[in-house]
Amino acid sequence: MTDTPVDVRVLTAVRKVARRSPQWTALVYEGQSISYSELADSAGRLASLLAESGVSRGDRVAYVGLNSPAFIQTFLASSWLGAVFVPVNFRLTAAEVEQVLADSGTHTLVAEPGHQGIIDAVAERAGMRHCLLVDDDPAVPVTGLAAARWTMLSLALAGRTTHGEPVPSSPDELAALMYTSGTTGRAKGVKLSHGNLWWNGVDLDWVVAGRSGDIDLAINPLFHVAPLSCFTLRALTRGGTTVLRRSFDAAQVLTDLVELRVNTLFAVPAAFAAIAREPGFATADLTTLRSVVTAGAPAEPKLIAQYADRGVVIQQGWGLTEVLFASMLPAARTREKIGSVGVPMAHTELRIMGQATGRELPEPGEPGEVWVRGPNVSSGYWNNPEATAAAFTSDGWFRTGDIGRLDGDGCLFIVDRLKDMVIVGGENVYPAEVQRVLGEYPGVAETAVVGMPDPASGERVVALITCEANAAAPCLPELREFAAAQLAEYKLPTRLHVVDELPRNVMGKIDKVTIRAALAAGELEAFRVTERTLLPTGPTAESPGRTQEPTVPSPEPGAPDEGLRSRWAQRLAGLSDAQRYEALLGLVRSHVVEMLELSGAAAVGPEQKLTDLGLGSLSAVQLCDRLGEATGLRLPSTLLFDYPTCAVLARHLRESLLPASRPESMSTLLARLDEVAAAFEDATLDGPAKTRIASRLRDLLAGLGPVFDASVGEGASAAAEQVAVASDDELFDLIDGHLGGV
């Protein structure tokens, strides 16, 4: 027996392959192949240079640049010395890069030429001691003279020998600090040990088919944990070959899959969708592609089916930087469990915790926060004890911030991020659920759903969609009608924006922080909005061929009153009946546009149901109040239940303001009342029906007010007050009294 820990470093595995099969290809980059012996040798020589610069166990070595051999070499060289590798997001601003470098206390930085300017601007404030410039990459040649702080990497490595044997290491020692996105605040450095990386590879081997010598295609930025640890480093430990691409190009990926006979591919759903849209996808030979994983966002069922029809099984996984992969859907269950991110990894524990109680939910199906524990889970955040205490429990559980549920078979379904949850009138709406349903609409390519402030319901559901080539964009009522079969009414979007593309972060994930900011600032043009109205705007039956809204009389502010109502009546008296309708239609539409924040009155079709436009019950009350204040009419809160479109609402306002314009004669009205009376005799009414009828009768009495004026004179105003406060019995007495006096 021995107490010496097993060396589980990727470096150790690479050196073993280099000794056993030195000519095996480790990396393919820009048309060049790098063998395992060459990779191990270059990493050893870089370790020698770093040691000469003063790097020792525990020091941090950062890398700023795109996917390249230098990235992998820097990781391995850091491990050689027991140092900690810090990959930096190459799209960060100077201030963000400074924060990462300063927070990590980076000792030495390796960077590509394209990032010299940013490093020069922050190096002194970040406390950088040494800066090494990659000057031998064929994709990014050095141009101009570098500042004095830079050491040319190729020159410094020329003639240098390997550092010697790597320093001893235990599984608990840090391998890397992976900084999470800083879009919601200060970026946090996730501490990942060599043991975390090794156990993640072991877990993946249980559920993702892999063989020694497989060819892996790396198309996502390696500064993210999934493409680096879960696939590229895993391939190196198994003697596989990784093809490094500096950026994603769908056509190039499809070519690589066929010509390089790729076996393993990880990509976000958006990348898979882009590949499938390439002209040659339907006939491409994908027979060697057998280890295919997606994560980072829910994969649409039709995307899974599209690849399955080509013989490619996409496995949906789930994880975070702090836990690497925590669950994976077995390949055999991809069609059976579409939408699931699978079962917990072999050595990973998972539980669903109640958001209110903080206790584990015993029954399947109920959503709660997902907690994870296992040897793959990080020990916490670098230099941030407060954030560590908030996210990690004393007994090793990590609070992921994801909302999920387990079905009866133990399969995990991620509902959404806790911070992305939208609360509409007190009800929880999970955008991921809404996105899944909207994504099934014919012709819709991608969806993004966010919550935005709403004065009536607290938050409203806003959807952005992109459409497939040559597909007609749906309008909001069409999309709501489609989704209503699967979603409760409060979950349906009340705003819709059709755009050419959705903003994404460097991993290809939809950037909802940017979307919310753009919506708040009214700057969706940044996403190349193709249509701002989103609703049918053609000629109506009421006004064929009309292209402009009628001039709307300017309503005067203030509470409803008879004087305002009289002024409206005077304005309308000189117009034809059709002109009165057009004027009041314009008034109604203008208020609807303002409340729903649409792009103009043309966005509101006269015959479209206001509920289909996203006007909820609370907003309907506000609309009634606004119209009442604008016209001087007393409008009941149930108005939109009886008059559900702008057209019928405008007609009602016309008839209420100028009842003489009613087309029905008194005899017609009496005949209809007789029909209503007969229906009452045959009907058994419950409480809700009585309430609805009482509301409508109050509305009818209010509409008859001007008729009463002619017979009861000044008593009309008092009668109107009586109508507003009458009980049911008193209401019917009023009806008898008023109709008896007409």
C-alpha positions in Angstrom: 0.0 0.0 0.0 1.1 3.6 -0.7 -0.2 7.0 0.3 1.1 8.5 -3.0 -1.9 9.9 -4.9 -2.5 8.9 -8.5 -1.4 11.6 -10.9 -4.6 12.3 -12.9 -3.3 15.3 -14.8 -4.0 15.6 -18.5 -0.3 16.4 -18.9 0.6 12.9 -17.5 -1.7 11.2 -20.0 -0.2 13.2 -22.9 3.3 12.3 -22.0 2.4 8.6 -21.7 0.9 8.7 -25.2 4.0 10.5 -26.5 6.3 7.8 -25.1 4.1 4.9 -26.3 3.0 6.3 -29.7 5.1 9.4 -30.4 3.9 9.8 -34.0 0.2 9.8 -33.2 -1.5 13.1 -34.2 -2.5 15.1 -31.2 -3.6 18.4 -32.9 -4.6 19.5 -36.4 -4.4 23.3 -36.9 -4.4 25.4 -40.0 -3.5 22.4 -42.2 -0.6 21.3 -39.9 -0.5 18.2 -37.8 1.2 18.2 -34.4 2.2 14.8 -33.0 2.0 13.8 -29.3 5.8 13.9 -29.0 5.9 17.4 -30.5 3.1 18.6 -28.2 4.8 17.1 -25.1 8.2 18.6 -26.1 6.8 22.1 -26.8 4.9 22.1 -23.5 8.1 21.1 -21.7 10.2 23.8 -23.3 7.5 26.4 -22.5 7.5 25.2 -18.9 11.2 25.8 -18.8 10.7 29.4 -20.0 7.9 30.0 -17.5 10.1 28.6 -14.7 12.9 31.0 -15.8 10.4 33.8 -15.5 9.7 32.9 -11.9 6.5 30.8 -12.2 6.3 28.1 -9.6 3.6 25.9 -7.9 0.4 27.8 -7.4 1.2 30.8 -9.6 -1.4 31.8 -12.2 -0.5 31.7 -15.9 -3.1 33.3 -18.2 -3.8 33.0 -21.9 -5.6 35.4 -24.2 -6.3 34.3 -27.7 -8.4 32.1 -29.9 -8.2 28.3 -30.3 -4.7 27.4 -31.2 -1.9 24.9 -30.3 -0.4 27.7 -28.1 -3.5 27.6 -25.9 -3.1 23.8 -25.2 0.7 24.2 -24.8 0.2 26.9 -22.2 -2.2 24.7 -20.2 0.2 21.8 -20.2 3.2 23.9 -19.4 1.4 25.4 -16.4 0.5 22.0 -15.2 4.1 20.9 -15.6 5.1 23.5 -12.9 2.1 23.0 -10.7 0.8 26.4 -11.8 -2.8 27.3 -12.4 -4.0 28.0 -15.9 -6.3 31.0 -16.5 -7.9 31.1 -19.9 -9.3 34.6 -20.6 -12.3 35.3 -22.8 -10.8 37.0 -25.9 -13.9 39.2 -26.4 -13.7 41.0 -23.1 -13.1 44.7 -23.0 -9.9 46.1 -21.5 -11.6 46.8 -18.2 -13.0 43.2 -18.0 -9.6 41.7 -18.9 -8.0 43.8 -16.2 -10.5 42.6 -13.6 -9.8 38.9 -14.5 -6.0 39.4 -14.5 -6.0 41.4 -11.3 -8.4 39.1 -9.5 -6.5 36.0 -10.4 -3.2 37.6 -9.6 -1.8 36.4 -12.9 2.0 36.1 -12.8 2.7 35.6 -16.5 0.5 36.1 -19.6 0.7 34.4 -23.0 -1.2 36.3 -25.7 -1.8 36.4 -29.4 -0.8 39.5 -31.4 -4.4 40.7 -31.8 -4.7 41.3 -28.1 -1.5 43.3 -27.5 -3.4 46.7 -27.4 -5.7 45.6 -24.6 -2.9 44.0 -22.6 -0.7 47.1 -23.0 -3.5 49.2 -21.6 -4.0 47.2 -18.4 -0.7 45.3 -17.8 0.7 47.7 -15.1 -2.6 48.1 -13.2 -3.2 44.4 -13.3 0.3 43.7 -11.9 1.6 41.7 -14.8 5.2 40.5 -14.4 5.8 38.9 -17.7 4.1 39.0 -21.1 4.8 36.4 -23.8 3.7 37.0 -27.4 2.7 34.2 -29.7 4.7 35.1 -32.8 4.7 31.9 -34.8 1.0 31.3 -35.4 0.3 31.2 -39.2 -3.3 32.5 -38.6 -2.2 35.7 -36.7 1.2 37.0 -37.8 2.8 39.8 -35.8 2.6 43.2 -37.4 4.6 46.2 -36.3 6.9 46.5 -33.2 5.8 45.1 -29.9 6.2 47.1 -26.7 9.2 46.4 -24.5 7.2 44.3 -22.1 6.7 41.6 -24.7 8.9 38.6 -25.1 8.7 36.8 -28.5 7.7 33.3 -27.7 9.3 31.5 -30.6 12.7 33.3 -30.1 12.6 32.5 -26.3 11.9 28.8 -27.0 14.4 28.4 -29.7 17.2 26.0 -28.6 15.6 25.5 -25.2 15.3 22.1 -23.7 12.5 20.5 -21.7 12.2 21.6 -18.1 12.7 18.2 -16.6 10.2 16.0 -14.8 6.9 17.7 -13.9 6.4 18.6 -10.2 4.4 16.1 -8.2 0.7 16.8 -8.1 -2.4 15.6 -6.2 -6.0 15.4 -7.6 -7.1 18.3 -5.3 -4.5 20.8 -6.6 -5.9 23.5 -8.9 -5.6 23.0 -12.6 -7.4 26.1 -13.8 -9.4 29.1 -12.9 -12.3 29.4 -15.4 -13.9 32.9 -15.1 -17.6 33.0 -15.5 -19.3 35.7 -17.6 -19.3 39.1 -16.0 -22.5 40.3 -17.7 -24.4 40.2 -14.5 -21.7 41.7 -12.3 -18.2 40.9 -11.2 -16.8 37.8 -13.0 -16.0 34.9 -10.7 -13.1 32.6 -11.0 -14.3 29.0 -10.7 -11.6 26.8 -9.1 -11.2 23.5 -11.0 -8.8 20.9 -9.7 -7.1 18.2 -11.7 -9.5 15.7 -10.0 -12.5 17.7 -11.2 -11.3 17.4 -14.8 -10.5 13.7 -14.4 -13.8 12.7 -12.9 -15.6 14.6 -15.6 -13.9 12.6 -18.2 -14.7 9.3 -16.4 -18.3 10.3 -16.2 -18.5 11.2 -19.9 -17.0 7.8 -20.8 -20.1 6.1 -19.2 -22.6 7.8 -21.4 -20.8 9.2 -24.5 -19.4 6.7 -26.9 -15.7 7.2 -27.4 -12.6 5.2 -28.5 -8.9 5.6 -28.4 -7.8 7.5 -31.5 -11.1 9.3 -32.1 -11.1 12.5 -34.1 -12.6 15.4 -32.1 -13.6 18.7 -33.8 -13.2 21.8 -31.5 -15.3 24.7 -32.9 -16.2 26.5 -29.6 -13.8 28.8 -27.8 -11.6 26.8 -25.5 -11.8 29.3 -22.6 -15.2 27.7 -21.9 -15.2 24.5 -19.8 -17.2 22.2 -22.1 -15.1 22.5 -25.2 -11.8 22.5 -23.3 -12.2 20.0 -20.5 -15.1 17.8 -21.6 -13.9 17.2 -25.1 -10.5 18.5 -26.1 -8.6 17.5 -22.9 -10.6 14.2 -22.8 -9.5 13.5 -26.3 -5.9 14.1 -25.4 -6.0 11.7 -22.4 -7.3 9.0 -24.7 -4.7 9.4 -27.5 -7.2 11.1 -29.8 -6.8 13.8 -32.4 -8.4 17.3 -31.9 -9.0 19.5 -34.9 -8.8 23.1 -33.7 -10.8 25.7 -35.5 -10.4 29.3 -34.5 -14.0 30.2 -35.0 -17.3 28.6 -36.1 -18.1 28.4 -39.8 -21.0 26.1 -40.7 -19.8 25.3 -44.2 -16.3 24.5 -42.9 -17.7 22.3 -40.1 -19.7 20.3 -42.6 -16.6 19.9 -44.8 -14.6 18.8 -41.8 -17.2 16.2 -40.7 -17.0 14.6 -44.1 -13.4 15.0 -45.2 -11.7 14.5 -41.8 -14.0 11.7 -40.8 -14.8 13.3 -37.4 -16.1 11.1 -34.6 -16.8 13.5 -31.8 -18.5 16.9 -31.9 -19.7 19.3 -29.2 -21.7 22.3 -30.2 -24.6 24.5 -28.9 -28.0 23.9 -30.6 -27.6 27.1 -32.7 -24.5 25.7 -34.3 -26.1 22.4 -35.1 -29.0 24.3 -36.7 -26.7 26.3 -38.8 -24.9 23.2 -40.0 -28.2 21.6 -40.9 -29.1 24.6 -43.1 -26.0 24.1 -45.2 -26.9 23.0 -48.8 -24.8 19.8 -48.6 -26.2 18.6 -45.2 -28.9 16.3 -46.7 -26.4 14.2 -48.6 -23.2 14.5 -46.5 -21.6 11.3 -45.4 -21.9 11.5 -41.6 -21.4 7.8 -40.9 -18.3 8.3 -38.7 -20.0 10.9 -36.4 -21.1 8.9 -33.4 -20.3 11.0 -30.3 -22.4 14.1 -30.6 -23.3 16.3 -27.6 -25.1 19.6 -27.2 -25.6 21.8 -24.2 -25.9 25.5 -23.2 -29.5 25.8 -24.4 -32.5 23.5 -25.0 -32.3 21.7 -28.3 -35.6 21.9 -30.3 -37.3 18.6 -30.9 -37.3 19.2 -34.6 -33.5 19.7 -34.5 -33.0 16.4 -32.7 -35.3 14.7 -35.3 -33.5 16.3 -38.2 -30.2 14.9 -37.2 -31.7 11.5 -36.2 -33.1 11.2 -39.7 -29.5 11.5 -41.0 -28.4 8.8 -38.6 -26.8 11.2 -36.1 -27.9 11.0 -32.5 -27.5 14.3 -30.6 -27.2 13.8 -26.8 -28.5 16.6 -24.7 -26.3 17.3 -21.7 -26.4 19.8 -18.9 -23.8 21.4 -16.7 -22.1 24.6 -15.6 -18.6 25.8 -15.2 -18.8 24.9 -11.5 -19.9 21.3 -12.1 -18.7 20.6 -15.7 -21.2 18.0 -17.0 -23.7 16.9 -14.3 -26.2 15.0 -16.5 -26.4 13.5 -19.9 -29.2 11.9 -21.9 -28.2 8.4 -23.0 -28.1 8.0 -26.8 -30.7 5.3 -26.7 -33.3 7.7 -25.1 -32.9 10.8 -27.3 -36.2 10.3 -29.1 -38.0 9.0 -26.1 -37.0 11.8 -23.8 -36.8 14.8 -26.2 -36.4 17.9 -24.1 -34.6 16.1 -21.2 -31.0 16.8 -20.3 -30.7 13.2 -19.1 -29.8 11.4 -15.9 -27.2 12.3 -13.4 -23.6 11.3 -14.3 -22.4 8.0 -12.8 -20.5 9.7 -9.9 -22.8 12.8 -9.5 -25.6 13.3 -7.1 -28.5 15.6 -8.0 -31.5 16.9 -6.0 -34.4 19.3 -6.7 -34.9 21.8 -3.9 -38.1 23.8 -3.2 -37.5 27.5 -3.8 -39.6 28.6 -0.8 -38.8 25.8 1.7 -35.2 25.1 0.8 -36.0 21.4 1.2 -35.7 18.6 -1.3 -38.9 18.0 -3.2 -40.0 14.4 -2.8 -42.4 14.1 -5.7 -41.3 14.0 -9.3 -42.6 16.7 -11.7 -42.5 19.7 -9.4 -39.9 22.3 -10.4 -37.3 23.6 -8.0 -33.6 24.6 -7.9 -31.2 21.9 -9.0 -28.4 21.1 -6.5 -25.4 19.0 -7.5 -22.7 17.2 -5.5 -19.8 15.0 -6.7 -16.1 14.8 -7.4 -16.6 16.9 -10.5 -17.9 19.9 -8.5 -15.7 22.9 -7.9 -14.6 23.7 -4.4 -15.7 27.4 -4.8 -14.7 30.7 -6.3 -11.2 32.2 -6.3 -10.7 35.1 -3.9 -14.5 35.4 -3.3 -15.6 33.8 0.0 -19.0 35.6 0.0 -20.0 34.1 -3.4 -18.6 30.7 -2.4 -20.7 30.7 0.8 -23.8 31.7 -1.2 -23.5 29.0 -3.8 -21.7 26.1 -2.0 -23.0 24.3 1.1 -20.7 23.0 3.8 -21.5 19.4 2.9 -20.5 19.8 -0.8 -23.7 20.7 -2.6 -23.6 23.4 -5.3 -26.7 25.5 -5.8 -26.8 25.8 -9.6 -29.4 28.5 -9.9 -31.2 26.4 -12.6 -34.8 25.5 -12.2 -35.5 21.8 -13.1 -37.7 18.9 -12.5 -37.3 15.1 -12.5 -39.8 12.9 -14.3 -40.9 9.5 -13.0 -37.9 7.8 -14.7 -35.4 10.1 -13.0 -34.7 12.2 -16.2 -33.9 15.8 -15.6 -35.7 18.6 -17.5 -34.2 22.1 -17.1 -37.1 24.6 -16.9 -35.0 27.7 -16.8 -32.5 29.8 -15.0 -33.7 31.1 -11.7 -32.7 34.6 -12.6 -34.5 34.3 -16.0 -37.9 33.4 -14.5 -40.6 35.8 -15.3 -43.4 36.5 -12.8 -46.7 37.5 -14.5 -49.4 38.6 -12.0 -47.8 36.4 -9.4 -47.5 33.3 -11.7 -44.1 31.9 -12.5 -43.3 31.7 -16.2 -40.2 29.8 -17.3 -38.9 31.3 -20.7 -37.3 28.0 -21.7 -40.7 26.3 -21.7 -42.2 29.1 -23.8 -39.3 29.0 -26.2 -39.7 25.3 -26.7 -43.3 25.7 -27.7 -42.8 28.8 -29.9 -39.9 27.0 -31.6 -42.4 24.4 -32.9 -44.3 27.0 -35.0 -43.7 26.2 -38.7 -41.0 28.4 -40.1 -39.6 29.6 -36.8 -35.9 29.0 -36.6 -34.9 30.3 -33.1 -36.6 31.9 -30.2 -35.7 34.0 -27.2 -38.1 34.8 -24.4 -37.5 37.4 -21.7 -39.5 39.2 -19.1 -39.9 43.0 -19.1 -41.5 45.3 -16.5 -45.3 45.8 -16.9 -47.3 48.2 -14.8 -50.4 46.0 -14.7 -48.9 42.5 -14.2 -45.5 43.2 -12.8 -43.7 41.6 -15.8 -44.8 40.7 -19.3 -43.5 37.9 -21.6 -41.6 39.2 -24.6 -40.6 36.9 -27.5 -38.0 37.4 -30.2 -37.9 35.0 -33.1 -35.9 34.4 -36.2 -37.4 32.6 -39.2 -36.2 30.1 -41.7 -35.3 31.2 -45.2 -38.4 32.0 -47.3 -40.7 31.4 -44.3 -43.4 33.9 -43.5 -43.1 35.5 -40.1 -46.1 34.9 -37.8 -47.9 37.8 -36.2 -48.4 37.8 -32.5 -52.1 36.6 -32.6 -51.1 33.6 -34.8 -48.2 32.7 -32.5 -50.4 33.0 -29.4 -53.1 30.9 -30.9 -50.6 28.2 -31.8 -49.0 28.2 -28.4 -52.3 28.3 -26.4 -52.7 24.6 -27.0 -49.7 23.9 -24.8 -49.3 26.9 -22.6 -51.5 28.6 -20.1 -52.7 32.1 -21.1 -50.4 33.9 -18.7 -47.4 32.2 -20.2 -48.2 33.5 -23.8 -46.0 36.3 -25.1 -47.7 39.8 -25.2 -44.9 41.3 -27.3 -43.3 39.8 -30.4 -40.3 41.0 -32.4 -39.1 39.3 -35.6 -35.4 39.8 -36.1 -32.8 38.6 -38.5 -30.5 37.2 -35.8 -30.4 36.9 -32.0 -27.5 38.3 -30.0 -25.1 35.7 -28.7 -22.1 35.4 -26.4 -18.9 33.8 -27.6 -20.1 30.3 -26.8 -23.1 30.8 -29.1 -25.6 31.1 -26.2 -28.4 33.6 -26.7 -27.4 36.7 -24.7 -30.6 37.6 -22.8 -28.8 40.4 -20.9 -28.2 42.2 -24.2 -31.8 41.5 -25.3 -33.3 43.0 -22.1 -31.0 46.1 -22.4 -32.0 46.6 -26.0 -35.7 46.3 -25.3 -35.4 48.7 -22.4 -33.6 51.2 -24.6 -35.8 50.6 -27.6 -32.7 49.7 -29.7 -33.7 46.4 -31.3 -32.4 47.7 -34.6 -29.1 46.3 -33.4 -30.5 42.9 -34.1 -31.6 43.9 -37.6 -35.4 44.0 -37.0 -37.1 43.1 -40.2 -40.6 44.1 -39.2 -41.6 46.3 -36.2 -45.4 46.1 -36.5 -45.6 42.3 -36.7 -49.4 42.4 -37.3 -51.5 42.5 -40.5 -51.9 46.0 -41.7 -53.8 45.6 -45.0 -57.1 47.4 -45.9 -60.0 46.7 -43.6 -63.6 45.9 -44.6 -64.6 49.2 -42.9 -62.3 51.4 -45.0 -61.0 49.6 -48.1 -57.7 50.9 -49.4 -57.2 53.3 -46.6 -53.5 53.9 -45.8 -53.7 56.5 -43.1 -55.4 56.7 -39.7 -58.3 59.3 -39.5 -57.7 62.5 -37.6 -58.6 61.7 -34.0 -60.3 64.5 -31.9 -57.9 65.4 -29.1 -59.4 64.1 -25.9 -59.1 66.4 -23.0 -57.5 65.1 -19.8 -59.4 64.6 -16.5 -61.8 62.3 -14.9 -65.0 61.2 -16.7 -67.6 64.0 -16.7 -70.7 65.1 -18.6 -69.0 68.2 -19.9 -66.3 66.1 -21.7 -68.9 63.7 -23.0 -70.9 66.6 -24.4 -67.9 68.1 -26.1 -67.2 64.7 -27.8 -70.8 64.6 -28.9 -70.6 68.0 -30.4 -67.4 67.1 -32.3 -69.0 64.0 -33.7 -72.3 65.6 -34.6 -71.0 67.2 -37.8 -69.5 63.9 -39.1 -71.0 61.1 -41.0 -71.7 57.8 -39.2 -68.7 56.2 -40.9 -66.5 59.2 -40.0 -67.6 58.9 -36.4 -66.6 55.3 -36.3 -63.2 56.1 -37.9 -62.5 58.8 -35.4 -63.3 56.6 -32.4 -61.5 53.6 -33.9 -58.4 55.8 -34.1 -58.9 56.8 -30.4 -59.2 53.2 -29.3 -56.2 52.0 -31.4 -54.0 54.8 -30.2 -54.6 53.9 -26.6 -54.0 50.2 -27.4 -50.8 51.0 -29.2 -49.5 53.1 -26.3 -50.3 50.4 -23.7 -48.8 47.6 -25.7 -45.9 49.7 -26.9 -46.5 48.8 -30.5 -45.0 50.7 -33.5 -48.2 52.5 -34.6 -51.9 52.2 -35.0 -51.5 50.1 -38.1 -50.2 47.4 -35.8 -53.6 46.9 -34.4 -56.1 45.3 -36.8 -59.7 46.5 -36.1 -61.1 43.0 -35.9 -58.3 41.4 -34.0 -59.1 40.4 -30.5 -57.4 42.6 -28.0 -56.5 39.6 -25.9 -54.7 38.1 -28.8 -52.6 41.2 -29.0 -51.6 40.5 -25.4 -54.0 42.7 -23.5 -54.5 40.9 -20.2 -57.4 41.4 -17.8 -55.6 44.0 -15.6 -54.5 45.9 -18.7 -58.1 45.8 -20.0 -59.2 47.6 -16.8 -56.6 50.2 -17.5 -57.8 50.6 -21.1 -61.4 51.1 -19.9 -60.2 53.7 -17.4 -58.2 55.5 -20.1 -61.1 55.5 -22.6 -63.4 56.7 -19.9 -61.2 59.6 -19.0 -60.8 60.5 -22.7 -64.5 60.4 -23.5 -66.3 61.2 -20.3 -68.2 57.9 -20.5 -68.7 55.6 -17.6 -67.2 52.4 -18.9 -67.6 49.2 -16.8 -64.5 47.1 -16.1 -66.1 44.2 -18.1 -66.2 46.3 -21.3 -63.6 44.2 -23.2 -65.4 41.0 -22.3 -68.5 42.3 -24.2 -66.6 44.3 -26.8 -63.4 42.3 -27.5 -62.0 44.1 -30.6 -61.2 47.7 -31.5 -63.9 47.8 -34.1 -66.8 46.7 -31.8 -65.4 48.9 -29.0 -65.3 51.9 -31.4 -68.9 51.2 -32.4 -70.0 51.0 -28.8 -68.3 54.3 -28.0 -70.0 55.9 -31.1 -73.4 54.6 -30.0 -72.8 55.7 -26.4 -71.8 59.2 -27.3 -74.4 59.7 -30.0 -77.2 57.1 -29.5 -79.3 58.5 -32.3 -76.8 56.9 -34.7 -78.0 53.4 -33.6 -79.1 51.6 -36.7 -81.7 49.6 -34.7 -85.2 50.9 -34.5 -87.2 50.8 -31.3 -89.3 48.0 -32.6 -86.2 46.0 -33.3 -84.8 46.7 -29.9 -88.1 45.6 -28.2 -88.2 42.4 -30.3 -84.7 41.5 -29.1 -85.6 42.2 -25.6 -88.5 39.8 -26.0 -86.1 37.2 -27.2 -83.9 37.8 -24.2 -86.9 37.5 -21.8 -87.8 34.2 -23.4 -84.3 32.9 -23.0 -84.3 33.8 -19.3 -87.5 31.8 -18.8 -85.7 28.7 -20.1 -82.4 29.2 -18.4 -81.0 28.1 -15.1 -78.4 30.7 -14.1 -75.4 30.2 -11.8 -73.6 32.9 -9.9 -71.0 33.8 -12.6 -73.7 34.0 -15.2 -75.8 36.3 -13.1 -72.8 38.5 -12.5 -72.0 38.7 -16.2 -75.6 39.5 -17.1 -75.8 42.2 -14.4 -72.6 43.8 -15.8 -74.1 43.8 -19.3 -77.4 45.3 -18.1 -75.5 48.1 -16.4 -73.7 48.7 -19.6 -77.0 48.8 -21.5 -78.5 51.2 -19.1 -75.5 53.5 -19.4 -76.0 53.4 -23.1 -79.7 54.3 -22.8 -78.8 57.4 -20.7 -79.3 59.9 -23.5 -82.7 58.4 -24.3 -83.7 58.8 -20.7 -82.6 62.4 -20.9 -85.5 63.2 -23.2 -88.1 61.7 -20.7 -86.7 62.2 -17.2 -84.7 65.4 -17.7 -82.3 66.1 -14.9 -83.1 62.8 -13.3 -80.8 61.1 -15.8 -77.6 61.9 -14.0 -79.0 60.6 -10.7 -80.2 57.5 -12.5 -76.7 56.9 -13.9 -75.3 57.1 -10.3 -77.9 54.6 -9.2 -76.9 52.2 -12.0 -73.3 52.3 -10.9 -74.0 51.3 -7.3 -77.2 49.2 -7.6 -77.5 45.7 -6.3 -79.0 43.1 -8.6 -82.5 43.6 -7.2 -82.2 47.4 -7.4 -80.9 47.1 -10.9 -84.0 45.3 -12.1 -86.2 47.8 -10.4 -84.3 50.6 -12.2 -84.8 48.8 -15.5 -88.5 48.6 -14.9 -88.7 52.2 -13.8 -86.7 53.6 -16.7 -88.3 51.6 -19.4 -91.7 52.5 -18.0 -90.9 56.2 -18.4 -89.7 56.0 -22.0 
